[in-house]
Amino acid sequence: MENNAQQDNPAERPPKRKLNPFQVIGSVFAAGLGVQSSKNRERDFNQGRIGTFIVAGLLFTALFVGTVYGVVSLVLAGR
């Protein structure tokens, strides 16, 4: 029982490291494709900030929609 009490003490936890931009981009891309590993998902929840992932997700979505729109426009223009 004492072991659980020590784990719950925030003062004894190691300091949280911030995710670097490449980790955030990789996580958003993997999550968007549905192939995010559970190890990376837990890392994101423990070390990441929600605002960073929201902004990255919105940018990823805008780029994805813009790319699909551009490809469709090019295909239809070639008719």
PyRosetta script that sets phi, psi and omega in degrees:
from pyrosetta import init, pose_from_sequence

init()
pose = pose_from_sequence("MENNAQQDNPAERPPKRKLNPFQVIGSVFAAGLGVQSSKNRERDFNQGRIGTFIVAGLLFTALFVGTVYGVVSLVLAGR")
pose.set_psi(1, -34.6)
pose.set_omega(1, -179.9)
pose.set_phi(2, -66.1)
pose.set_psi(2, -32.3)
pose.set_omega(2, -179.7)
pose.set_phi(3, -63.1)
pose.set_psi(3, -40.7)
pose.set_omega(3, 178.4)
pose.set_phi(4, -66.3)
pose.set_psi(4, -36.7)
pose.set_omega(4, 179.7)
pose.set_phi(5, -65.1)
pose.set_psi(5, -36.0)
pose.set_omega(5, 178.9)
pose.set_phi(6, -70.0)
pose.set_psi(6, -35.4)
pose.set_omega(6, -178.9)
pose.set_phi(7, -70.8)
pose.set_psi(7, -28.8)
pose.set_omega(7, -177.6)
pose.set_phi(8, -83.4)
pose.set_psi(8, -7.6)
pose.set_omega(8, -177.8)
pose.set_phi(9, -79.9)
pose.set_psi(9, 113.3)
pose.set_omega(9, -177.0)
pose.set_phi(10, -64.0)
pose.set_psi(10, -25.6)
pose.set_omega(10, -179.2)
pose.set_phi(11, -68.3)
pose.set_psi(11, -24.2)
pose.set_omega(11, -176.9)
pose.set_phi(12, -97.9)
pose.set_psi(12, -2.6)
pose.set_omega(12, 178.5)
pose.set_phi(13, -76.1)
pose.set_psi(13, 147.7)
pose.set_omega(13, 174.7)
pose.set_phi(14, -67.0)
pose.set_psi(14, 150.3)
pose.set_omega(14, -178.7)
pose.set_phi(15, -63.8)
pose.set_psi(15, 144.6)
pose.set_omega(15, -179.9)
pose.set_phi(16, -74.4)
pose.set_psi(16, 132.9)
pose.set_omega(16, 174.5)
pose.set_phi(17, -94.1)
pose.set_psi(17, 141.9)
pose.set_omega(17, 177.3)
pose.set_phi(18, -77.8)
pose.set_psi(18, 150.3)
pose.set_omega(18, 175.6)
pose.set_phi(19, -78.7)
pose.set_psi(19, 142.5)
pose.set_omega(19, 176.2)
pose.set_phi(20, -82.1)
pose.set_psi(20, 163.9)
pose.set_omega(20, -175.9)
pose.set_phi(21, -57.6)
pose.set_psi(21, -35.5)
pose.set_omega(21, 179.9)
pose.set_phi(22, -67.4)
pose.set_psi(22, -34.3)
pose.set_omega(22, 176.8)
pose.set_phi(23, -67.2)
pose.set_psi(23, -40.9)
pose.set_omega(23, 179.1)
pose.set_phi(24, -64.9)
pose.set_psi(24, -46.6)
pose.set_omega(24, -179.9)
pose.set_phi(25, -62.5)
pose.set_psi(25, -43.6)
pose.set_omega(25, 178.7)
pose.set_phi(26, -62.6)
pose.set_psi(26, -41.0)
pose.set_omega(26, 179.7)
pose.set_phi(27, -67.0)
pose.set_psi(27, -42.6)
pose.set_omega(27, 179.7)
pose.set_phi(28, -65.4)
pose.set_psi(28, -42.6)
pose.set_omega(28, 179.2)
pose.set_phi(29, -63.5)
pose.set_psi(29, -45.8)
pose.set_omega(29, 179.9)
pose.set_phi(30, -65.0)
pose.set_psi(30, -40.9)
pose.set_omega(30, 179.2)
pose.set_phi(31, -66.9)
pose.set_psi(31, -38.1)
pose.set_omega(31, 178.2)
pose.set_phi(32, -63.7)
pose.set_psi(32, -34.0)
pose.set_omega(32, 177.9)
pose.set_phi(33, -86.4)
pose.set_psi(33, -10.6)
pose.set_omega(33, 178.9)
pose.set_phi(34, 81.2)
pose.set_psi(34, 25.5)
pose.set_omega(34, -178.3)
pose.set_phi(35, -121.7)
pose.set_psi(35, 22.4)
pose.set_omega(35, -178.8)
pose.set_phi(36, -66.9)
pose.set_psi(36, 131.4)
pose.set_omega(36, 178.3)
pose.set_phi(37, -78.1)
pose.set_psi(37, 153.0)
pose.set_omega(37, -179.6)
pose.set_phi(38, -66.3)
pose.set_psi(38, -31.3)
pose.set_omega(38, 178.0)
pose.set_phi(39, -63.0)
pose.set_psi(39, -47.3)
pose.set_omega(39, 179.2)
pose.set_phi(40, -69.2)
pose.set_psi(40, -35.6)
pose.set_omega(40, 178.0)
pose.set_phi(41, -62.3)
pose.set_psi(41, -44.1)
pose.set_omega(41, 178.7)
pose.set_phi(42, -66.1)
pose.set_psi(42, -38.3)
pose.set_omega(42, 177.0)
pose.set_phi(43, -60.7)
pose.set_psi(43, -43.5)
pose.set_omega(43, -179.4)
pose.set_phi(44, -62.3)
pose.set_psi(44, -43.2)
pose.set_omega(44, -179.9)
pose.set_phi(45, -68.2)
pose.set_psi(45, -34.2)
pose.set_omega(45, -177.7)
pose.set_phi(46, -82.6)
pose.set_psi(46, -34.1)
pose.set_omega(46, -172.7)
pose.set_phi(47, -112.8)
pose.set_psi(47, -20.0)
pose.set_omega(47, -174.2)
pose.set_phi(48, -86.5)
pose.set_psi(48, 165.8)
pose.set_omega(48, 175.5)
pose.set_phi(49, -111.6)
pose.set_psi(49, 138.8)
pose.set_omega(49, -174.5)
pose.set_phi(50, -60.8)
pose.set_psi(50, -40.1)
pose.set_omega(50, -178.6)
pose.set_phi(51, -61.4)
pose.set_psi(51, -38.2)
pose.set_omega(51, 178.6)
pose.set_phi(52, -62.3)
pose.set_psi(52, -43.7)
pose.set_omega(52, -178.7)
pose.set_phi(53, -71.9)
pose.set_psi(53, -32.4)
pose.set_omega(53, 177.4)
pose.set_phi(54, -65.9)
pose.set_psi(54, -46.8)
pose.set_omega(54, 179.0)
pose.set_phi(55, -63.3)
pose.set_psi(55, -45.8)
pose.set_omega(55, -179.9)
pose.set_phi(56, -63.6)
pose.set_psi(56, -38.4)
pose.set_omega(56, 178.5)
pose.set_phi(57, -66.0)
pose.set_psi(57, -40.7)
pose.set_omega(57, 177.3)
pose.set_phi(58, -65.3)
pose.set_psi(58, -41.9)
pose.set_omega(58, 177.6)
pose.set_phi(59, -64.3)
pose.set_psi(59, -43.4)
pose.set_omega(59, 178.5)
pose.set_phi(60, -60.6)
pose.set_psi(60, -43.4)
pose.set_omega(60, -179.8)
pose.set_phi(61, -64.1)
pose.set_psi(61, -43.9)
pose.set_omega(61, 179.2)
pose.set_phi(62, -63.3)
pose.set_psi(62, -42.6)
pose.set_omega(62, 177.8)
pose.set_phi(63, -64.5)
pose.set_psi(63, -40.0)
pose.set_omega(63, 179.7)
pose.set_phi(64, -64.1)
pose.set_psi(64, -48.9)
pose.set_omega(64, -179.4)
pose.set_phi(65, -64.2)
pose.set_psi(65, -42.0)
pose.set_omega(65, 178.1)
pose.set_phi(66, -62.5)
pose.set_psi(66, -39.5)
pose.set_omega(66, 178.1)
pose.set_phi(67, -65.5)
pose.set_psi(67, -45.7)
pose.set_omega(67, 179.1)
pose.set_phi(68, -62.7)
pose.set_psi(68, -43.1)
pose.set_omega(68, 178.3)
pose.set_phi(69, -61.3)
pose.set_psi(69, -44.3)
pose.set_omega(69, 179.6)
pose.set_phi(70, -62.8)
pose.set_psi(70, -43.1)
pose.set_omega(70, 179.6)
pose.set_phi(71, -65.3)
pose.set_psi(71, -44.5)
pose.set_omega(71, 179.0)
pose.set_phi(72, -63.0)
pose.set_psi(72, -41.1)
pose.set_omega(72, 178.5)
pose.set_phi(73, -62.1)
pose.set_psi(73, -42.5)
pose.set_omega(73, 179.4)
pose.set_phi(74, -65.2)
pose.set_psi(74, -39.6)
pose.set_omega(74, 180.0)
pose.set_phi(75, -67.0)
pose.set_psi(75, -43.3)
pose.set_omega(75, -179.0)
pose.set_phi(76, -70.8)
pose.set_psi(76, -30.6)
pose.set_omega(76, 179.7)
pose.set_phi(77, -72.0)
pose.set_psi(77, -23.0)
pose.set_omega(77, -178.9)
pose.set_phi(78, -83.7)
pose.set_psi(78, 0.6)
pose.set_omega(78, -179.0)
pose.set_phi(79, -72.2)
pose.dump_pdb("model.pdb")
